Amino acid sequence: MNGRDQEAESDGVEEALALVARRTRHESAPGSAHGSDASSARTGEAAGDRHRATAWPDARALAARIGRDAQPRTRRVRLDQALGQVLAEPLTALCDLPSFDTSAMDGWAVAGPGPWTIRSGGSILAGHGETPPLPDGAAVRIATGARIPPEATAVIRSEHARTDADKGQLYAEREVVQGQDIRPRGQECRSGDHLLPVASLVTPAVLGLAAAAGYDELVTVARPRVEVLVLGDELLSAGLPHEGLIRDALGPMIGPWLGALGVDVVATRRLGDDAEALHRAVTTSDADLIVTTGGTAAGPVDHVHPVLGKAGAELLVDGVAVRPGHPMLLARLAPHGELPSRYLVGLPGNPLAAVSGLLTLAEPLLSGLARRPAPVPYRAPVRDEVHGHPYDTRLVPFVHGADRLVPLHYNGPAMLRGIAAADGLAVVPPGGAQAGDELEVLDLPWTSWAPSIADGGRFT
């Protein structure tokens, strides 16, 4: 809930040092599994218990792999509905391209060596059927894309030819090479050729290629369907905060954020602190992914864990060693009636912590479900020193400077002021980073299309 998880998100120095000491004692104990395959993905302990959180890179990789391993839903859509989707089947040519010999230029189709006698009867135009064979020594006007007449040996561009109207003759002003400016049948592809593999993104160019290759429809991976459940009795949907109530910042943010990832957000619902309502929503939703906000800690009204247990869900990630966002989770929901296996990502209630959960678990999971290629990771140097957590990864909002990442202030778990002005989040390793260190970069979904903001309008 938007403020309830502050204690769980604390990354104070005293707590961190105590955890390091406790972790050291555990690792030195006889029979410790630290370093084994089974525990190498766990790198921290939640405050006050023995829970070991999944390392941040391992959590992201696991979410992506789970998405890729899930059986995708597919659908057949018209070309005008396929833009931005992903191919579920290879794109295979349904015909030769071009499907007949065509002229690559406006000019003259000729047969044999010149000069050529201009054939009467007008020009050959695109879209017309087969024409009579062209006798040796003859020439005829032809348009770009028109079918080459049988027996023609070359096309001479209009600007490379001259005519003698009195003699009815055509002369070439440059050497004529057999086959010049003729696109032979099957030059681009033959029927049955594989043009694009599965998982190719349908761009405008892909739509053009598909149309040229004979397609009216494409089989694509259906967009993942996501339902957002906002939890917390303390949340207001309108007006100013008052009497212990606060504005819901996540309801207006999470759905559009997920929409920017190319998924279908079927609903955003507020459930309050109602365990029965949450259980009913989780077990009856037909969405591929349910995203909850708040309730992932262990407070008296944090119902997510108990509800998942009652619903027979399998916890795949239960806490991630990242700040903010430590108490996030990923679960596989048990099949219910006719509903197949689905997934739930539980986000912490603090706004920036919720963003951390989106980028850590929801985004890679949804990319896998949608069969979208993962963004190519990249690194960039940071302009300033960035304080880190002793053993957890830290995600810090930044803007791109001239050649450096510029960390932003207002980056606490409950704050949105920094991320609202940010280009992305910088991945700060345990222990922090010095000025000039190269950090992994997580761009935001709209970084490439958002209007630029003048430097003076950003708080750095």
Secondary structure as a PSIPRED ss2 file (coil, helix, strand):
# PSIPRED VFORMAT (PSIPRED V4.0)

   1 M C   1.000  0.000  0.000
   2 N C   1.000  0.000  0.000
   3 G C   1.000  0.000  0.000
   4 R C   1.000  0.000  0.000
   5 D C   1.000  0.000  0.000
   6 Q H   0.000  1.000  0.000
   7 E H   0.000  1.000  0.000
   8 A H   0.000  1.000  0.000
   9 E H   0.000  1.000  0.000
  10 S C   1.000  0.000  0.000
  11 D C   1.000  0.000  0.000
  12 G C   1.000  0.000  0.000
  13 V H   0.000  1.000  0.000
  14 E H   0.000  1.000  0.000
  15 E H   0.000  1.000  0.000
  16 A H   0.000  1.000  0.000
  17 L H   0.000  1.000  0.000
  18 A H   0.000  1.000  0.000
  19 L H   0.000  1.000  0.000
  20 V H   0.000  1.000  0.000
  21 A H   0.000  1.000  0.000
  22 R H   0.000  1.000  0.000
  23 R H   0.000  1.000  0.000
  24 T H   0.000  1.000  0.000
  25 R H   0.000  1.000  0.000
  26 H H   0.000  1.000  0.000
  27 E H   0.000  1.000  0.000
  28 S H   0.000  1.000  0.000
  29 A C   1.000  0.000  0.000
  30 P C   1.000  0.000  0.000
  31 G C   1.000  0.000  0.000
  32 S C   1.000  0.000  0.000
  33 A C   1.000  0.000  0.000
  34 H C   1.000  0.000  0.000
  35 G C   1.000  0.000  0.000
  36 S C   1.000  0.000  0.000
  37 D C   1.000  0.000  0.000
  38 A C   1.000  0.000  0.000
  39 S C   1.000  0.000  0.000
  40 S C   1.000  0.000  0.000
  41 A C   1.000  0.000  0.000
  42 R E   0.000  0.000  1.000
  43 T E   0.000  0.000  1.000
  44 G E   0.000  0.000  1.000
  45 E E   0.000  0.000  1.000
  46 A C   1.000  0.000  0.000
  47 A C   1.000  0.000  0.000
  48 G C   1.000  0.000  0.000
  49 D C   1.000  0.000  0.000
  50 R C   1.000  0.000  0.000
  51 H C   1.000  0.000  0.000
  52 R E   0.000  0.000  1.000
  53 A E   0.000  0.000  1.000
  54 T E   0.000  0.000  1.000
  55 A E   0.000  0.000  1.000
  56 W H   0.000  1.000  0.000
  57 P H   0.000  1.000  0.000
  58 D H   0.000  1.000  0.000
  59 A H   0.000  1.000  0.000
  60 R H   0.000  1.000  0.000
  61 A H   0.000  1.000  0.000
  62 L H   0.000  1.000  0.000
  63 A H   0.000  1.000  0.000
  64 A H   0.000  1.000  0.000
  65 R H   0.000  1.000  0.000
  66 I H   0.000  1.000  0.000
  67 G H   0.000  1.000  0.000
  68 R H   0.000  1.000  0.000
  69 D H   0.000  1.000  0.000
  70 A C   1.000  0.000  0.000
  71 Q C   1.000  0.000  0.000
  72 P C   1.000  0.000  0.000
  73 R C   1.000  0.000  0.000
  74 T E   0.000  0.000  1.000
  75 R E   0.000  0.000  1.000
  76 R E   0.000  0.000  1.000
  77 V E   0.000  0.000  1.000
  78 R E   0.000  0.000  1.000
  79 L H   0.000  1.000  0.000
  80 D H   0.000  1.000  0.000
  81 Q H   0.000  1.000  0.000
  82 A C   1.000  0.000  0.000
  83 L C   1.000  0.000  0.000
  84 G C   1.000  0.000  0.000
  85 Q C   1.000  0.000  0.000
  86 V E   0.000  0.000  1.000
  87 L E   0.000  0.000  1.000
  88 A C   1.000  0.000  0.000
  89 E C   1.000  0.000  0.000
  90 P C   1.000  0.000  0.000
  91 L E   0.000  0.000  1.000
  92 T E   0.000  0.000  1.000
  93 A C   1.000  0.000  0.000
  94 L C   1.000  0.000  0.000
  95 C C   1.000  0.000  0.000
  96 D C   1.000  0.000  0.000
  97 L E   0.000  0.000  1.000
  98 P C   1.000  0.000  0.000
  99 S C   1.000  0.000  0.000
 100 F C   1.000  0.000  0.000
 101 D C   1.000  0.000  0.000
 102 T E   0.000  0.000  1.000
 103 S E   0.000  0.000  1.000
 104 A C   1.000  0.000  0.000
 105 M C   1.000  0.000  0.000
 106 D C   1.000  0.000  0.000
 107 G E   0.000  0.000  1.000
 108 W E   0.000  0.000  1.000
 109 A E   0.000  0.000  1.000
 110 V E   0.000  0.000  1.000
 111 A C   1.000  0.000  0.000
 112 G C   1.000  0.000  0.000
 113 P C   1.000  0.000  0.000
 114 G C   1.000  0.000  0.000
 115 P C   1.000  0.000  0.000
 116 W E   0.000  0.000  1.000
 117 T E   0.000  0.000  1.000
 118 I E   0.000  0.000  1.000
 119 R C   1.000  0.000  0.000
 120 S C   1.000  0.000  0.000
 121 G C   1.000  0.000  0.000
 122 G C   1.000  0.000  0.000
 123 S C   1.000  0.000  0.000
 124 I E   0.000  0.000  1.000
 125 L C   1.000  0.000  0.000
 126 A C   1.000  0.000  0.000
 127 G C   1.000  0.000  0.000
 128 H C   1.000  0.000  0.000
 129 G C   1.000  0.000  0.000
 130 E C   1.000  0.000  0.000
 131 T C   1.000  0.000  0.000
 132 P C   1.000  0.000  0.000
 133 P C   1.000  0.000  0.000
 134 L C   1.000  0.000  0.000
 135 P C   1.000  0.000  0.000
 136 D C   1.000  0.000  0.000
 137 G C   1.000  0.000  0.000
 138 A E   0.000  0.000  1.000
 139 A E   0.000  0.000  1.000
 140 V E   0.000  0.000  1.000
 141 R E   0.000  0.000  1.000
 142 I E   0.000  0.000  1.000
 143 A C   1.000  0.000  0.000
 144 T C   1.000  0.000  0.000
 145 G C   1.000  0.000  0.000
 146 A C   1.000  0.000  0.000
 147 R E   0.000  0.000  1.000
 148 I C   1.000  0.000  0.000
 149 P C   1.000  0.000  0.000
 150 P C   1.000  0.000  0.000
 151 E C   1.000  0.000  0.000
 152 A C   1.000  0.000  0.000
 153 T C   1.000  0.000  0.000
 154 A E   0.000  0.000  1.000
 155 V E   0.000  0.000  1.000
 156 I E   0.000  0.000  1.000
 157 R E   0.000  0.000  1.000
 158 S H   0.000  1.000  0.000
 159 E H   0.000  1.000  0.000
 160 H H   0.000  1.000  0.000
 161 A E   0.000  0.000  1.000
 162 R E   0.000  0.000  1.000
 163 T E   0.000  0.000  1.000
 164 D E   0.000  0.000  1.000
 165 A C   1.000  0.000  0.000
 166 D C   1.000  0.000  0.000
 167 K C   1.000  0.000  0.000
 168 G C   1.000  0.000  0.000
 169 Q E   0.000  0.000  1.000
 170 L E   0.000  0.000  1.000
 171 Y E   0.000  0.000  1.000
 172 A E   0.000  0.000  1.000
 173 E C   1.000  0.000  0.000
 174 R C   1.000  0.000  0.000
 175 E C   1.000  0.000  0.000
 176 V C   1.000  0.000  0.000
 177 V C   1.000  0.000  0.000
 178 Q C   1.000  0.000  0.000
 179 G C   1.000  0.000  0.000
 180 Q C   1.000  0.000  0.000
 181 D C   1.000  0.000  0.000
 182 I E   0.000  0.000  1.000
 183 R E   0.000  0.000  1.000
 184 P C   1.000  0.000  0.000
 185 R C   1.000  0.000  0.000
 186 G C   1.000  0.000  0.000
 187 Q C   1.000  0.000  0.000
 188 E C   1.000  0.000  0.000
 189 C E   0.000  0.000  1.000
 190 R C   1.000  0.000  0.000
 191 S C   1.000  0.000  0.000
 192 G C   1.000  0.000  0.000
 193 D C   1.000  0.000  0.000
 194 H E   0.000  0.000  1.000
 195 L E   0.000  0.000  1.000
 196 L E   0.000  0.000  1.000
 197 P C   1.000  0.000  0.000
 198 V C   1.000  0.000  0.000
 199 A C   1.000  0.000  0.000
 200 S C   1.000  0.000  0.000
 201 L E   0.000  0.000  1.000
 202 V C   1.000  0.000  0.000
 203 T C   1.000  0.000  0.000
 204 P H   0.000  1.000  0.000
 205 A H   0.000  1.000  0.000
 206 V H   0.000  1.000  0.000
 207 L H   0.000  1.000  0.000
 208 G H   0.000  1.000  0.000
 209 L H   0.000  1.000  0.000
 210 A H   0.000  1.000  0.000
 211 A H   0.000  1.000  0.000
 212 A H   0.000  1.000  0.000
 213 A C   1.000  0.000  0.000
 214 G C   1.000  0.000  0.000
 215 Y C   1.000  0.000  0.000
 216 D C   1.000  0.000  0.000
 217 E E   0.000  0.000  1.000
 218 L E   0.000  0.000  1.000
 219 V E   0.000  0.000  1.000
 220 T E   0.000  0.000  1.000
 221 V E   0.000  0.000  1.000
 222 A C   1.000  0.000  0.000
 223 R C   1.000  0.000  0.000
 224 P C   1.000  0.000  0.000
 225 R E   0.000  0.000  1.000
 226 V E   0.000  0.000  1.000
 227 E E   0.000  0.000  1.000
 228 V E   0.000  0.000  1.000
 229 L E   0.000  0.000  1.000
 230 V E   0.000  0.000  1.000
 231 L C   1.000  0.000  0.000
 232 G C   1.000  0.000  0.000
 233 D C   1.000  0.000  0.000
 234 E C   1.000  0.000  0.000
 235 L E   0.000  0.000  1.000
 236 L E   0.000  0.000  1.000
 237 S C   1.000  0.000  0.000
 238 A C   1.000  0.000  0.000
 239 G C   1.000  0.000  0.000
 240 L C   1.000  0.000  0.000
 241 P C   1.000  0.000  0.000
 242 H E   0.000  0.000  1.000
 243 E C   1.000  0.000  0.000
 244 G C   1.000  0.000  0.000
 245 L E   0.000  0.000  1.000
 246 I E   0.000  0.000  1.000
 247 R E   0.000  0.000  1.000
 248 D C   1.000  0.000  0.000
 249 A C   1.000  0.000  0.000
 250 L C   1.000  0.000  0.000
 251 G H   0.000  1.000  0.000
 252 P H   0.000  1.000  0.000
 253 M H   0.000  1.000  0.000
 254 I H   0.000  1.000  0.000
 255 G H   0.000  1.000  0.000
 256 P H   0.000  1.000  0.000
 257 W H   0.000  1.000  0.000
 258 L H   0.000  1.000  0.000
 259 G H   0.000  1.000  0.000
 260 A C   1.000  0.000  0.000
 261 L C   1.000  0.000  0.000
 262 G C   1.000  0.000  0.000
 263 V C   1.000  0.000  0.000
 264 D E   0.000  0.000  1.000
 265 V E   0.000  0.000  1.000
 266 V E   0.000  0.000  1.000
 267 A E   0.000  0.000  1.000
 268 T E   0.000  0.000  1.000
 269 R E   0.000  0.000  1.000
 270 R E   0.000  0.000  1.000
 271 L C   1.000  0.000  0.000
 272 G C   1.000  0.000  0.000
 273 D C   1.000  0.000  0.000
 274 D C   1.000  0.000  0.000
 275 A H   0.000  1.000  0.000
 276 E H   0.000  1.000  0.000
 277 A H   0.000  1.000  0.000
 278 L H   0.000  1.000  0.000
 279 H H   0.000  1.000  0.000
 280 R H   0.000  1.000  0.000
 281 A H   0.000  1.000  0.000
 282 V H   0.000  1.000  0.000
 283 T H   0.000  1.000  0.000
 284 T H   0.000  1.000  0.000
 285 S C   1.000  0.000  0.000
 286 D C   1.000  0.000  0.000
 287 A C   1.000  0.000  0.000
 288 D C   1.000  0.000  0.000
 289 L E   0.000  0.000  1.000
 290 I E   0.000  0.000  1.000
 291 V E   0.000  0.000  1.000
 292 T E   0.000  0.000  1.000
 293 T E   0.000  0.000  1.000
 294 G C   1.000  0.000  0.000
 295 G C   1.000  0.000  0.000
 296 T C   1.000  0.000  0.000
 297 A C   1.000  0.000  0.000
 298 A C   1.000  0.000  0.000
 299 G C   1.000  0.000  0.000
 300 P C   1.000  0.000  0.000
 301 V C   1.000  0.000  0.000
 302 D C   1.000  0.000  0.000
 303 H C   1.000  0.000  0.000
 304 V H   0.000  1.000  0.000
 305 H H   0.000  1.000  0.000
 306 P H   0.000  1.000  0.000
 307 V H   0.000  1.000  0.000
 308 L H   0.000  1.000  0.000
 309 G H   0.000  1.000  0.000
 310 K H   0.000  1.000  0.000
 311 A C   1.000  0.000  0.000
 312 G C   1.000  0.000  0.000
 313 A C   1.000  0.000  0.000
 314 E E   0.000  0.000  1.000
 315 L E   0.000  0.000  1.000
 316 L E   0.000  0.000  1.000
 317 V E   0.000  0.000  1.000
 318 D E   0.000  0.000  1.000
 319 G C   1.000  0.000  0.000
 320 V E   0.000  0.000  1.000
 321 A E   0.000  0.000  1.000
 322 V E   0.000  0.000  1.000
 323 R E   0.000  0.000  1.000
 324 P C   1.000  0.000  0.000
 325 G C   1.000  0.000  0.000
 326 H C   1.000  0.000  0.000
 327 P C   1.000  0.000  0.000
 328 M C   1.000  0.000  0.000
 329 L E   0.000  0.000  1.000
 330 L E   0.000  0.000  1.000
 331 A E   0.000  0.000  1.000
 332 R E   0.000  0.000  1.000
 333 L E   0.000  0.000  1.000
 334 A C   1.000  0.000  0.000
 335 P C   1.000  0.000  0.000
 336 H E   0.000  0.000  1.000
 337 G C   1.000  0.000  0.000
 338 E C   1.000  0.000  0.000
 339 L E   0.000  0.000  1.000
 340 P C   1.000  0.000  0.000
 341 S C   1.000  0.000  0.000
 342 R E   0.000  0.000  1.000
 343 Y E   0.000  0.000  1.000
 344 L E   0.000  0.000  1.000
 345 V E   0.000  0.000  1.000
 346 G E   0.000  0.000  1.000
 347 L E   0.000  0.000  1.000
 348 P C   1.000  0.000  0.000
 349 G C   1.000  0.000  0.000
 350 N C   1.000  0.000  0.000
 351 P H   0.000  1.000  0.000
 352 L H   0.000  1.000  0.000
 353 A H   0.000  1.000  0.000
 354 A H   0.000  1.000  0.000
 355 V H   0.000  1.000  0.000
 356 S H   0.000  1.000  0.000
 357 G H   0.000  1.000  0.000
 358 L H   0.000  1.000  0.000
 359 L H   0.000  1.000  0.000
 360 T H   0.000  1.000  0.000
 361 L H   0.000  1.000  0.000
 362 A H   0.000  1.000  0.000
 363 E H   0.000  1.000  0.000
 364 P H   0.000  1.000  0.000
 365 L H   0.000  1.000  0.000
 366 L H   0.000  1.000  0.000
 367 S H   0.000  1.000  0.000
 368 G H   0.000  1.000  0.000
 369 L H   0.000  1.000  0.000
 370 A C   1.000  0.000  0.000
 371 R C   1.000  0.000  0.000
 372 R C   1.000  0.000  0.000
 373 P C   1.000  0.000  0.000
 374 A C   1.000  0.000  0.000
 375 P C   1.000  0.000  0.000
 376 V C   1.000  0.000  0.000
 377 P C   1.000  0.000  0.000
 378 Y C   1.000  0.000  0.000
 379 R E   0.000  0.000  1.000
 380 A E   0.000  0.000  1.000
 381 P E   0.000  0.000  1.000
 382 V E   0.000  0.000  1.000
 383 R C   1.000  0.000  0.000
 384 D C   1.000  0.000  0.000
 385 E C   1.000  0.000  0.000
 386 V E   0.000  0.000  1.000
 387 H C   1.000  0.000  0.000
 388 G C   1.000  0.000  0.000
 389 H C   1.000  0.000  0.000
 390 P C   1.000  0.000  0.000
 391 Y C   1.000  0.000  0.000
 392 D C   1.000  0.000  0.000
 393 T E   0.000  0.000  1.000
 394 R E   0.000  0.000  1.000
 395 L E   0.000  0.000  1.000
 396 V E   0.000  0.000  1.000
 397 P E   0.000  0.000  1.000
 398 F E   0.000  0.000  1.000
 399 V E   0.000  0.000  1.000
 400 H E   0.000  0.000  1.000
 401 G C   1.000  0.000  0.000
 402 A C   1.000  0.000  0.000
 403 D C   1.000  0.000  0.000
 404 R C   1.000  0.000  0.000
 405 L E   0.000  0.000  1.000
 406 V E   0.000  0.000  1.000
 407 P E   0.000  0.000  1.000
 408 L C   1.000  0.000  0.000
 409 H C   1.000  0.000  0.000
 410 Y C   1.000  0.000  0.000
 411 N C   1.000  0.000  0.000
 412 G C   1.000  0.000  0.000
 413 P C   1.000  0.000  0.000
 414 A C   1.000  0.000  0.000
 415 M C   1.000  0.000  0.000
 416 L C   1.000  0.000  0.000
 417 R H   0.000  1.000  0.000
 418 G H   0.000  1.000  0.000
 419 I H   0.000  1.000  0.000
 420 A H   0.000  1.000  0.000
 421 A C   1.000  0.000  0.000
 422 A C   1.000  0.000  0.000
 423 D C   1.000  0.000  0.000
 424 G E   0.000  0.000  1.000
 425 L E   0.000  0.000  1.000
 426 A E   0.000  0.000  1.000
 427 V E   0.000  0.000  1.000
 428 V E   0.000  0.000  1.000
 429 P C   1.000  0.000  0.000
 430 P C   1.000  0.000  0.000
 431 G C   1.000  0.000  0.000
 432 G C   1.000  0.000  0.000
 433 A E   0.000  0.000  1.000
 434 Q C   1.000  0.000  0.000
 435 A C   1.000  0.000  0.000
 436 G C   1.000  0.000  0.000
 437 D C   1.000  0.000  0.000
 438 E E   0.000  0.000  1.000
 439 L E   0.000  0.000  1.000
 440 E E   0.000  0.000  1.000
 441 V E   0.000  0.000  1.000
 442 L E   0.000  0.000  1.000
 443 D E   0.000  0.000  1.000
 444 L C   1.000  0.000  0.000
 445 P C   1.000  0.000  0.000
 446 W C   1.000  0.000  0.000
 447 T C   1.000  0.000  0.000
 448 S C   1.000  0.000  0.000
 449 W C   1.000  0.000  0.000
 450 A C   1.000  0.000  0.000
 451 P C   1.000  0.000  0.000
 452 S C   1.000  0.000  0.000
 453 I C   1.000  0.000  0.000
 454 A C   1.000  0.000  0.000
 455 D H   0.000  1.000  0.000
 456 G H   0.000  1.000  0.000
 457 G H   0.000  1.000  0.000
 458 R C   1.000  0.000  0.000
 459 F C   1.000  0.000  0.000
 460 T C   1.000  0.000  0.000
